[in-house]
Amino acid sequence: MASRLETFLYSTPSGPPRVREKPMKVIALGMGRSGTESLSKALRIIGYNRVYHGFDMGNSNPPTWEQWVKLARRKWGGNGCTGGDTGILGTDLDAIIGDCEAVTGSQIAVLGREFINAYPDAKVILNVRDSDQWHRSACNTFGVLMSGLGYSMLPYFHPQLYWRKRYYEEMIQAYFHGSLADNGKWVYEEHCAKIRGLVHHEQLLEWQVQDGWEPLCRFLGREVPQQDFPHGNTPGQMIASVGNLYMEEWFRAAWFNLSCFMACGVGVVGVLAFSWWKIVY
């Protein structure tokens, strides 16, 4: 019943599934706030044609929040699990990122095992950061994005905002056992250890932004560019860019829908009150 209601109220267009025509070459499995945007820019500079980053969920046309949430539900025991496994295959991932040669972002990291299994020939980058610094930065970004009316109430009045909320709860918070604030640091450290154990050392580069071009280009067999290594964003810049990139229109629509809902509610209450008054008097 709940799933039918969700489909009725919050179904979003998905667009045609993508089909992979070029092999996946680079999988970056560091969590968001560990240099994912800097790395995505760097990979474009050294010649990778289509690099997926977490922001693409909202920037793609149509957005893909709902598709990532449904993959998360399969990972955590929802539809599609078979024989103790998630059942997530390369074709499931390609339906979203099939046009990409390289991928990075939190949703990629959360599904790290599935990406490693789906693309065994791809090189893997574990972009890392000091765990204390990472936890502080993650709480200052994801924590803000998961707060306020824009997170608690308005999502129920716009399909894209609804799936954005579900993404943070069912992909991010679920990975951190319900609380990024309480469990973030140890889960982050455990995540890094897991990736190290899943990938053969010849296919894995452990890297941080301050390492710059040299180890990255050597690992990928690319020439070192004659320019500074690109910078990503501060927590404040990330929050601002997320809002500016794709949500203003959704929030306006949600406020309008909420206003209509409240007006209808007031109208219904008024009719019921008038009917009760007529009966009593």
Secondary structure, 3 states (H helix, E strand, C coil): CHHHHHHHHHCCCCCCCCCCCCCCCEEECCCCCCCHHHHHHHHHHCCCCCEECCCHHHHCCCCCHHHHHHHHHHHCCCCCCECCECCCCHHHHHHHHCCCCEECCHHHHHCHHHHHHHCCCCEEEEECCCHHHHHHHHHHHHHHHCCCHHHHCHHHHCHHHHHHHHHHHHHHHHHCCCCHHHHHHHHHHHHHHHHHHHCCHHHEEEECHHHCHHHHHHHHCCCCCCCCCCCCCCHHHHHHHHHHHHCHHHHHHHHHHHHHHHHHHHHHHHHHHHHHHHHHC
